[in-house]
Amino acid sequence: MTEIKKPIKKPHGKARLIEGKCIACGARCESSCPVNAIEMSAGGEPQVLSDKCIGCVKCLKVCPAQALEICFTPEEQRILDELASQQGGAVMEEEPDPEAQALAEKLAAYRGVWVFVEQTEGEVAKVSWELMGKGRELADTLGVQLSAVVIGDRVEALCGESYCYGADQAYLVDGPVFRHYRTEAYVEAFCQLIDEYRPEIILMGATGMGRDLAGASATRVATGLTADCTGLGIDAQRNLMQTRPAFGGNIMATIMCDKFRPQMATVRPHVMQMPERREAETGRMIRVTSRVREEAILTKVLEIISDRKSDHIDVAGAEFIVSGGRGMMGKENFALLQELADELGGVVGASRSAVDAGWMPHERQVGQTGKTVRPKIYIACGISGAIQHLVGMQDSDLIIAINRDKDAPIFEVAHYGIVGDLFQVVPAIISDLRSRRNQPSAQERLCVNA
Ligand SMILES: Cc1cc2nc3c(=O)[nH]c(=O)nc-3n(C[C@H](O)[C@H](O)[C@H](O)COP(=O)(O)OP(=O)(O)OC[C@H]3O[C@@H](n4cnc5c(N)ncnc54)[C@H](O)[C@@H]3O)c2cc1C
């Protein structure tokens, strides 16, 4: 008599929060649950209602911090162990979810990381090379190629430059119609490339041009775009984790685009580290003939008028920044910071409070709604260190804070902190720097002694 084995149903378990791992990213797990088994606590952490949970793991999949896990009762664990030991046993396999399968196939058609190489009259915006460094990291994690996208007129040389900054290959769209940036022409060419070559990730600078092209292209190809990212990473399902300040900068949100491709992100200049340039690197160039015709473009460039004033100060590109906040007490006191900046060969920046008070122009504002800076030295004078200011300067190589309040949050990111009145401390630093400069060097002293 043949023994008929009764199929054993595989237990699903219940979701459970792993203590200390939740980053309160904004209730993605709650909205992903098909049976409303997740409620959010006041602190933004999920509470799993185990009588409702069906162990579908949807919440685990969306969690960017891997803060949820599936746990089994001792009885369920016993069944799992039994199933594992009975390899010949009749195990009831889970039904494949056709919707999930179709989605996986759709997403799998997109591969590779792209960086848009922004150029004006052949001069590349540095942010493009910064993104090439981050793009290289993402491509290596995913095990795919990193491609540069170069669009312009007589810009073939920039493909070679892209290889030096880490690209494996470059898509080149070259022609007189792309001489000046015009949304219609660039979007048409860019979307043609996306449709043909299907990248999974596209990174662009959060500059005027980058923001314009990214927004219009994402709309055209019907995908998601996260602007002003400050962090980029890859999760276990090869989704791009796009971190950026949210709710006025009070929290950092990690945003995913897990149902559409490509995943598009913009990043401001100086947020990502500039990679080392490797001379003589080579790569593959893919020249693409564009469908764009001059007659079809409604916008015509008649004249270029530069808005750069002769005294234009580039806070974002400065190596030394002396910034002042509300603690400066008035516009006239910024002359003191200018003196210190002159000693260091740097420029003067400001917090938003100082800009709002009319003490400094908006171009000098550092922070979430100002410039992101990454100087060698950042000296914060009379700045409290609100999160919106910190996101714009916390990646500086060396931060020195001067504040009379010893509990000011700026000291949490400062490498050196001086608790004191800036109107005493700053003049003392200036006079010290001047006296050091006037002292003879060791070599000069040797000559005098000889
Ligand atoms: C959506 C949004 C975007 C924002 N974007 C930005 C942004 O881009 N950049 C930005 O900076 N802010 C931004 N803010 C504003 C931010 O929240 C803070 O209000 C601002 O940064 C505070 O500026 P502050 O540090 O100069 O002023 P305060 O917070 O008033 O701090 C002044 C500091 O000066 C110190 N001080 C006073 N007198 C002296 C003295 N004699 N010597 C030494 N220390 C002294 C005080 O102890 C205090 O810590 C934004 C806010 C929002 C909501």
The ligand as a Gaussian input file, in Angstrom:
#p B3LYP/6-31G(d) Opt

LIG

0 1
 C       12.371000      75.510000       4.932000
 C       13.488000      76.208000       5.661000
 C       14.670000      76.414000       4.997000
 C       15.742000      77.044000       5.652000
 N       16.919000      77.218000       4.974000
 C       17.966000      77.734000       5.628000
 C       19.233000      77.866000       4.991000
 O       19.406000      77.567000       3.800000
 N       20.266000      78.349000       5.711000
 C       20.143000      78.729000       7.017000
 O       21.134000      79.166000       7.599000
 N       18.946000      78.630000       7.629000
 C       17.862000      78.168000       6.980000
 N       16.651000      78.124000       7.606000
 C       16.503000      78.817000       8.906000
 C       17.002000      78.008000      10.076000
 O       15.968000      77.170000      10.556000
 C       17.458000      78.920000      11.226000
 O       16.392000      79.761000      11.576000
 C       18.669000      79.792000      10.878000
 O       19.703000      78.999000      10.334000
 C       19.174000      80.463000      12.150000
 O       20.177000      81.360000      11.810000
 P       21.265000      81.777000      12.880000
 O       21.966000      80.564000      13.379000
 O       22.086000      82.837000      12.264000
 O       20.387000      82.488000      14.003000
 P       20.010000      82.013000      15.455000
 O       19.420000      80.675000      15.453000
 O       19.233000      83.114000      16.071000
 O       21.406000      81.900000      16.200000
 C       22.233000      82.973000      16.529000
 C       23.388000      82.427000      17.345000
 O       24.317000      83.461000      17.594000
 C       24.841000      83.279000      18.895000
 N       25.363000      84.590000      19.332000
 C       24.667000      85.733000      19.551000
 N       25.519000      86.739000      19.864000
 C       26.764000      86.221000      19.861000
 C       28.057000      86.737000      20.123000
 N       28.262000      88.031000      20.433000
 N       29.111000      85.898000      20.058000
 C       28.951000      84.595000      19.751000
 N       27.753000      84.041000      19.497000
 C       26.676000      84.853000      19.538000
 C       23.681000      82.775000      19.706000
 O       24.135000      82.079000      20.853000
 C       22.963000      81.884000      18.707000
 O       23.400000      80.540000      18.825000
 C       15.578000      77.486000       6.985000
 C       14.387000      77.267000       7.638000
 C       13.351000      76.641000       6.996000
 C       12.078000      76.399000       7.726000

